[in-house]
Amino acid sequence: MNEQGLLFCVPTETKSRDESRVLARRTDPVTSYEAARKMVDFGRLGTQRRAVLDALRQCNGVTSAELAETMGVSRYLTARRLPDLAKGGRVARGPTRVCRVAGTRAVTWWVTEGASHE
């Protein structure tokens, strides 16, 4: 391996550009598209989705903030990955209730019957 390969993280697998486009809105700045592309190229997107789904299996019916607190991650990570998982049919939005973390009304999230274990 050359010296540059040791200094920089090189993606081992390149995903379709379509997947990274879904993560950024049409009105977002170019930096959002670059960040989305890195999430896909370096496998972080799939890793985050699996971690969120696995955690939700352990505490079904929580808000994104409650799930984030349980996982020890930023609420923004769970708030972004849960809708991704919902689009794929892995999780579903449930009724709203007062979030124990934020103290405001928030949607709850539930693993769907079709969400297989990976």
Backbone bond lengths (Angstrom), bond angles and torsions (degrees), N, CA, C in turn:
res aa  C-N    CA-C-N  psi(-1)  N-CA   C-N-CA  omega(-1)  CA-C   N-CA-C  phi
1 M - - - 1.459 - - 1.518 108.25 -
2 N 1.323 116.80 139.33 1.458 118.69 -179.47 1.517 111.01 -78.17
3 E 1.316 115.55 168.06 1.462 121.07 -176.85 1.522 112.38 -60.75
4 Q 1.330 116.71 -38.09 1.462 119.91 -179.30 1.525 110.74 -64.12
5 G 1.324 117.74 -36.84 1.453 121.30 178.10 1.518 112.50 -62.95
6 L 1.316 116.89 -28.09 1.456 120.78 178.02 1.529 111.84 -78.08
7 L 1.316 116.78 -26.64 1.456 120.72 -176.77 1.520 113.47 -86.21
8 F 1.306 117.12 -28.03 1.459 120.74 -173.85 1.516 110.42 -121.44
9 C 1.321 114.69 142.28 1.460 120.44 176.44 1.525 108.06 -74.46
10 V 1.309 117.39 117.37 1.449 122.04 -178.20 1.523 108.16 -104.39
11 P 1.342 118.21 127.45 1.459 119.40 -178.92 1.528 110.54 -63.99
12 T 1.321 115.42 139.31 1.455 119.63 178.86 1.518 111.59 -89.84
13 E 1.314 116.71 -21.19 1.459 120.63 -177.78 1.526 108.50 -143.86
14 T 1.312 116.01 133.50 1.462 119.95 179.34 1.520 108.95 -105.13
15 K 1.317 116.82 125.03 1.461 123.12 178.56 1.520 109.16 -88.82
16 S 1.310 116.77 173.10 1.463 120.08 179.62 1.516 110.62 -68.06
17 R 1.303 116.02 148.81 1.463 121.53 178.38 1.521 110.22 -65.77
18 D 1.309 118.17 -25.24 1.457 120.93 -179.65 1.514 111.88 -60.67
19 E 1.317 117.75 -39.12 1.461 120.69 -178.66 1.522 111.24 -63.85
20 S 1.328 117.83 -39.36 1.462 119.52 179.32 1.524 110.95 -72.48
21 R 1.313 118.24 -29.57 1.469 120.59 177.85 1.522 111.42 -65.81
22 V 1.308 117.13 -33.39 1.455 121.28 -179.55 1.531 110.85 -65.14
23 L 1.300 117.46 -28.06 1.459 121.78 -177.33 1.527 113.09 -78.29
24 A 1.310 117.62 -16.99 1.463 121.43 -179.51 1.534 108.84 -122.60
25 R 1.322 114.80 139.19 1.460 119.91 179.04 1.523 110.78 -78.24
26 R 1.300 115.43 157.11 1.458 121.68 180.00 1.530 111.52 -56.85
27 T 1.314 117.11 -31.97 1.464 121.46 -177.35 1.528 113.24 -89.01
28 D 1.325 117.95 -2.68 1.464 121.12 -179.17 1.530 111.03 -72.30
29 P 1.334 116.36 153.37 1.468 119.22 177.26 1.524 111.13 -69.17
30 V 1.305 116.13 164.77 1.456 121.83 -178.11 1.526 111.71 -58.00
31 T 1.320 117.74 -30.21 1.466 120.57 -179.94 1.527 111.71 -63.28
32 S 1.324 117.48 -31.31 1.471 120.67 176.81 1.518 110.43 -67.17
33 Y 1.330 116.80 -39.48 1.464 120.20 177.02 1.524 111.38 -66.28
34 E 1.330 116.30 -38.69 1.465 119.81 177.94 1.528 111.02 -64.43
35 A 1.319 116.49 -43.12 1.470 120.40 178.88 1.527 110.84 -64.49
36 A 1.322 116.71 -41.12 1.463 120.64 178.95 1.521 110.49 -63.32
37 R 1.304 116.49 -41.73 1.461 120.86 -179.81 1.538 110.30 -61.98
38 K 1.319 116.75 -41.52 1.464 120.29 178.79 1.529 110.94 -64.76
39 M 1.319 116.66 -38.50 1.476 120.53 178.41 1.525 110.18 -57.90
40 V 1.326 116.09 -42.94 1.457 121.13 -178.74 1.527 110.60 -73.71
41 D 1.340 116.82 -49.81 1.464 121.14 -175.19 1.521 113.30 -60.52
42 F 1.303 117.76 -38.49 1.457 120.74 -175.53 1.525 113.33 -94.85
43 G 1.324 117.58 5.40 1.459 121.30 174.98 1.515 115.74 79.89
44 R 1.328 117.17 5.08 1.464 119.33 -178.01 1.521 112.32 -67.81
45 L 1.308 117.12 -33.05 1.460 120.41 -178.87 1.525 110.60 -60.66
46 G 1.319 117.11 -51.35 1.457 120.91 179.15 1.520 112.78 -63.19
47 T 1.318 115.86 -39.41 1.464 120.70 178.44 1.518 110.73 -62.70
48 Q 1.334 116.93 -45.32 1.460 120.57 179.48 1.526 111.14 -65.38
49 R 1.321 117.15 -42.19 1.477 119.79 179.16 1.515 110.79 -60.43
50 R 1.329 117.38 -45.80 1.468 120.58 179.61 1.520 111.58 -62.53
51 A 1.326 116.84 -42.31 1.468 120.44 -179.02 1.526 110.88 -64.43
52 V 1.330 117.10 -42.13 1.469 120.70 179.42 1.523 110.13 -65.84
53 L 1.320 116.99 -44.48 1.469 120.23 179.79 1.531 111.02 -63.75
54 D 1.311 117.38 -43.76 1.472 120.79 178.53 1.529 110.98 -61.19
55 A 1.330 116.76 -42.60 1.470 120.50 179.88 1.524 110.87 -66.87
56 L 1.330 117.11 -40.36 1.463 120.22 179.51 1.530 111.08 -64.71
57 R 1.318 117.25 -33.45 1.470 120.07 176.17 1.530 111.08 -59.59
58 Q 1.333 116.40 -30.76 1.461 120.89 -178.51 1.524 113.18 -80.63
59 C 1.334 117.08 -23.61 1.470 119.57 -176.84 1.530 110.52 -144.97
60 N 1.309 115.54 58.35 1.463 123.18 -178.69 1.530 111.50 -52.66
61 G 1.333 116.21 143.81 1.459 120.72 175.07 1.512 115.13 87.62
62 V 1.329 117.37 21.72 1.460 121.34 179.74 1.527 110.68 -102.15
63 T 1.328 116.01 166.81 1.461 121.36 174.72 1.529 108.49 -84.66
64 S 1.320 116.50 167.01 1.471 119.24 179.44 1.530 111.01 -62.90
65 A 1.324 117.52 -36.71 1.474 120.59 179.07 1.528 111.07 -67.86
66 E 1.326 117.64 -40.46 1.469 121.32 177.73 1.527 110.26 -64.79
67 L 1.330 116.45 -41.56 1.459 120.46 179.30 1.529 110.17 -64.70
68 A 1.315 116.35 -41.88 1.463 120.37 178.54 1.524 111.00 -61.35
69 E 1.315 116.24 -43.31 1.463 119.59 178.88 1.526 110.66 -61.74
70 T 1.315 117.01 -42.86 1.464 122.08 178.27 1.529 111.10 -61.14
71 M 1.346 115.57 -40.50 1.462 120.98 -177.70 1.526 112.91 -80.35
72 G 1.328 116.86 -18.60 1.453 120.19 -175.92 1.524 113.30 75.31
73 V 1.342 115.85 32.97 1.464 121.64 -179.94 1.525 109.78 -125.22
74 S 1.311 116.09 172.99 1.455 122.07 177.02 1.525 110.63 -65.56
75 R 1.327 116.68 141.94 1.457 120.88 176.28 1.519 111.08 -59.33
76 Y 1.320 116.53 -28.74 1.457 120.01 -178.36 1.525 112.01 -67.22
77 L 1.326 117.37 -31.33 1.457 119.84 177.35 1.527 109.89 -63.47
78 T 1.327 117.00 -51.30 1.463 119.16 -178.68 1.532 111.33 -68.19
79 A 1.330 117.02 -36.49 1.465 120.50 -179.68 1.524 111.54 -65.34
80 R 1.311 118.05 -24.62 1.475 121.34 177.92 1.524 112.04 -90.12
81 R 1.318 117.18 -38.63 1.467 119.65 -176.51 1.532 112.96 -77.52
82 L 1.329 118.73 -32.25 1.474 119.65 -179.74 1.525 112.35 -60.86
83 P 1.337 120.30 -46.28 1.472 118.84 175.99 1.529 112.54 -63.19
84 D 1.346 118.03 -34.09 1.467 120.61 174.62 1.528 110.08 -58.90
85 L 1.325 115.47 -47.08 1.460 120.40 -179.84 1.525 111.37 -65.83
86 A 1.326 117.19 -34.07 1.469 120.90 177.99 1.528 110.75 -65.96
87 K 1.328 117.19 -40.01 1.474 120.65 177.74 1.516 110.94 -61.30
88 G 1.315 116.61 -32.53 1.457 121.63 178.72 1.517 113.50 -86.12
89 G 1.334 117.47 0.77 1.459 120.93 177.94 1.519 114.32 79.04
90 R 1.319 117.82 11.85 1.465 121.03 -177.81 1.521 112.60 -83.43
91 V 1.354 115.80 -32.70 1.458 121.27 178.43 1.519 108.57 -134.06
92 A 1.329 116.02 166.09 1.467 121.04 178.44 1.520 110.00 -138.08
93 R 1.310 114.81 148.94 1.468 120.39 174.19 1.521 108.48 -72.76
94 G 1.315 115.01 140.38 1.457 120.59 178.23 1.516 110.02 -114.41
95 P 1.309 116.64 -163.96 1.467 120.10 179.71 1.529 111.52 -66.50
96 T 1.313 115.50 157.97 1.459 119.94 176.42 1.525 109.40 -88.01
97 R 1.325 114.55 154.00 1.463 122.24 175.32 1.515 107.39 -159.43
98 V 1.312 116.45 173.76 1.461 120.08 178.31 1.528 108.41 -74.02
99 C 1.318 115.31 125.41 1.464 122.58 179.55 1.528 109.00 -73.72
100 R 1.330 116.35 132.68 1.466 121.06 179.68 1.528 112.14 -69.48
101 V 1.312 118.14 -20.59 1.465 121.72 -179.16 1.522 111.12 -91.54
102 A 1.338 116.65 -52.09 1.465 121.24 -174.58 1.525 113.15 -86.40
103 G 1.331 117.20 -23.73 1.462 120.51 -178.97 1.517 113.86 76.17
104 T 1.331 116.92 11.32 1.463 121.83 177.99 1.519 109.22 -119.22
105 R 1.326 116.41 164.69 1.466 119.98 176.93 1.525 108.69 -68.13
106 A 1.312 115.32 135.63 1.465 120.75 -179.00 1.519 109.41 -148.27
107 V 1.309 115.72 155.71 1.460 121.46 177.80 1.532 108.97 -72.99
108 T 1.306 116.12 146.68 1.466 120.95 173.43 1.529 108.06 -97.62
109 W 1.304 115.70 159.44 1.466 121.90 -177.39 1.517 110.10 -124.99
110 W 1.332 115.89 139.84 1.458 123.04 -175.58 1.520 110.48 -133.77
111 V 1.334 116.40 139.02 1.462 121.00 173.40 1.525 107.03 -71.18
112 T 1.326 116.35 136.07 1.467 120.27 179.49 1.520 109.89 -86.34
113 E 1.307 115.38 161.36 1.465 121.61 179.77 1.515 110.80 -57.82
114 G 1.325 117.84 -35.31 1.457 122.46 -176.03 1.506 115.07 -78.30
115 A 1.313 118.35 -2.95 1.468 120.77 -177.12 1.524 109.55 -80.00
116 S 1.316 115.73 100.03 1.457 119.74 -178.14 1.521 110.77 -76.79
117 H 1.299 115.85 157.69 1.476 121.05 176.68 1.512 108.09 -78.77
118 E 1.329 117.23 136.43 1.472 121.55 179.12 1.493 110.33 -104.08
